[in-house]
Amino acid sequence: MKITVHRGAEEVGGNTIELQSGESRILLDYGAPLPKIDPVTNKSVYPTPEEIVLNIPGLYADGTRPLDGIVISHNHGDHYGGLIPKPVDPAVPVWMTAAMEELIRISGKMPRDATELRATIKHYRKGVPFTVGAFKLTAYLMDHSAPEAFAFLIEAEGKRLIYTGDYRKHGNKRAAFQQFLEADLGPIDLMLTEGTQSTVLSGPTQQQVLQDIESLVNGREGAVYVMCSGQDLDVITSLSEIAQAHGRYLAIDGYIALVLETLKDQVKRDSGVELQIPGLGDEHLKIIDAPATAKIARHRQNSPPARVRRRLRPHAASPGGLEVGERQPQAANSGRAHLFAVLAGEIR
């Protein structure tokens, strides 16, 4: 088996790793490089399409034997963003979960220069072995800020290797990481992992960060604003719990509402599991609908996100219709304004 790291060894993110067994070749992730900070302006400089696209034989329709597949570990741009600027060869299947596909498609419609995921998509599922070319893969759920992130046991030529993807052990899915550590994976010949935090011996856990947020909310009047990823469901769910505990509403934008409801629907269809995350039926949830959200319904009228948005409309308020002084009924005598707003997602 031959392993080639095309990108990610010299920088954080942009992971693209090729595995070859005989004539069979696959990629583990096809990520875009992360933005760099301009030392003069101190502003983020995003990579150009030309900087994102890699010239790997068989990745595009270049007359060579197509790759047998691309396996995406999770839906963060530094792991799938290479798929966006230029469509890969349709003969190259791109493997991800059904939930990842929907979330990538939602995110692609949010910016003003909306992008589309154009690829032959196939779905894998947690714990169910699947075959890509000469490789047998099994996905294991990991703890990460993405809604779903997976490590893989990969088998070929009598060799067994682990690709961890991104992971942590201090988030809300830390039990999943512990299950991965305790799984009977058998003898492993090699582990591929990202070393971004390898020199950081300790730091605050997610629980400690949220405790700091709650200490800021406790006893404070008026609105509290939080900036976070609109797909970090661990944080948003924890903020929902904090809002309830302190008699506040949680105000989210339409993008976050689409992410929450789409993921709940997709996971229930796939596994029958009811995700314990905020939803449209929660009395303490307020949704700010904005023009950017409507683009999804226009572009994909019969898609799951479009159907979710039709359900969302009765619950939505215009940005100007959300009064900071309004209070939850049960908190009416507490002297505290209601609003606990998560600002994330939409580019207006």
CORCOR-V579488 format. One record per helix or strand. SS is the DSSP state (~ for helix, > for strand). FROM is the first residue (numbers start at 0). TO is the last residue. If there is no record, write none. Layout:
((SS FROM TO) (SS FROM TO))
This chain:
((> 1 6) (> 12 12) (> 15 20) (> 23 27) (> 32 32) (> 35 36) (> 43 44) (~ 48 51) (> 68 70) (> 73 73) (~ 76 82) (> 92 95) (~ 97 107) (> 119 122) (> 125 125) (> 129 131) (> 134 140) (> 142 142) (> 148 155) (> 158 162) (> 167 167) (~ 173 181) (> 189 191) (~ 205 216) (> 223 226) (~ 232 244) (> 248 252) (~ 253 270) (> 284 288) (~ 290 298) (~ 303 314) (> 315 317) (~ 318 320) (~ 328 330) (> 338 342))
